[in-house]
Amino acid sequence: MAAISTSSHAVETIEVQGLFSNKAVIRIDGTRHILSVGETSPEGVRVISANSKFAVLEINGKQQQYTLGNTISTQFKKSKQVTEQVFANRYGMFLTHGSINGHSVQFLVDTGATTVAMSAVQAKKIGLTYRLHGQPTKTSTASGIADAW
């Protein structure tokens, strides 16, 4: 982890969580910002350009291209404890954003689950070769018994 400092701010971590035409969703030190091209966060991170594939961010006067899920960290010290609240959506489900292997993903928080699972589509999207490196098994779901790895 590394510290990225601007003239008036020190930024410890940045994660690119969403990319759109001329906008980027960026989590900076635990705070999520939706920034349009040309906007600068309160922490001093500026969006130079953005599309659905990457964003060019300016941090401490330096511009670099970042893809979805990129976590930029320059602080080699133990992180402080962070508390995050997750609220139920209109369907009563608890959803939050996070990352797996540097890829941004949406999580469903299920406090009654005994295992952690993801769909084959999501696994392929983030590059998990579960069929090659995983162990086949069966799992019980609300829809019945299903193949799993």
N, C-alpha and C positions, 0 to 999 in steps of 0.2 A: 504494500500500500504506500502511496506517496502523496505528499501535500502539493496541491496546485494552488499557488497564491496569485492574487491579482493585486493591484495597487492598494486596495483597501480591504480585501477579504482573503481568507485562507480557506480553500476548498479541499476536503479530504477525499470524498468519493462522488462520482457522477455515474449514473446508469442511464443509457438511452432506452426508454421503455416503449416509445411509440413514434412512428414516422409517418408523415403525411405530406402532401404537396404544400410547401412553404410553412410547415409547422413541425415541431418536435415536442414529444413528452419526455422530459428529463427529470430524473430524481437526483437532487443535489443534497448531499449530507442528510438524507432521510426526508427531504421535502420535495414533493412532486410539483413541477412547473410545466405548463403548456405555453411554449414560446413560439411566436411567429418569427419569420426571417427578419433580422434587424433588431429584435428585442434582446435585452440583456437581463438576466436574472438578478435578484438582489445580491447574490453572491458573486456577481461579475462574470458569469458565463454568457457569451453572446452567440446567437444562432446566425451564421453567415448565409447558409443555404440549407434546404431540406427537401427531400422527396421520399417516396415510399421505400427506397433502398438504402439511403444513407443521409446523414446530416454533417455539415461542416460546422464545427464549433470553434470559437476563439476563446482560449483560456490563457490568461496571463500574456496576452499579446501574440500567442502562437495559434495558428489555425491548423486543424487536423480533421480528417474525415472519420466518422464513426458510424457503424452499422447498428441495427437493432440488437439490443442485448449487451452491447459493449459496456463494460464497467471500467471506468477510468479511476485509478486509485494510485496515489503516490506517497502515502504516509506509512512508513515502516514502524508502526507502534500499535499496541493493543487498542482495539476499538472500544469506545465507550458503550455502555449498555444502551440499547435503543428499545423503546416500547412502542408498539404500533397497535392501534385499535382496528378491528375489522367489523363492519356493520352488516347486518342482513339486508339483502336487496328486497325488492317488492315481492319476490317469490319465497322469501324466508331463507335464501341460500347465502352463505358467507363466502364472498369472492375477494381475492386480493392479487396483486401483481408481485412477481418475484423473478428469479432467474435460475436456470439449470445449465451448467457448463457454458455460461456466458450468453445464453439465449433467453430473451424475455418471454415469460409464460404467465398465464393466468391460473391461479390455484383456487380450487374449491376446498374450503376448510370444513372437514367432517370430523367432529369431535368424537363420534361413535365408531369411526372406521378402525379396523384392526390392521389394515395394510395401506400402503401408498400405491396409487395406480394412476396411469395415464393412458390415453387412447393410442392406438397404433399410428394414427394420423399425427398426433402431437409428437410421439417418439421419433417418427421419420423427419418431421419438421426441424427438430433440434439435433438430429444426427445420431440418435441412439440406435445401435445395431443389436437390438434385443434378441432377434431370432438367431443371430450368429453367436453372441456371447452369453445369452440368457439360458435358463433352464426351463423347459416347458412344464406347465402345471395346469391345474384346473382351479377356478375360483367361483365362489357363490356370489351372485349379484341379485339385485331386485328382480331382474328378468330371468333368473335361473342360473344354471351352471355354464361357465364360459371358459374358453382356452385363455391362458395367460402365460407370461414368461417372467 
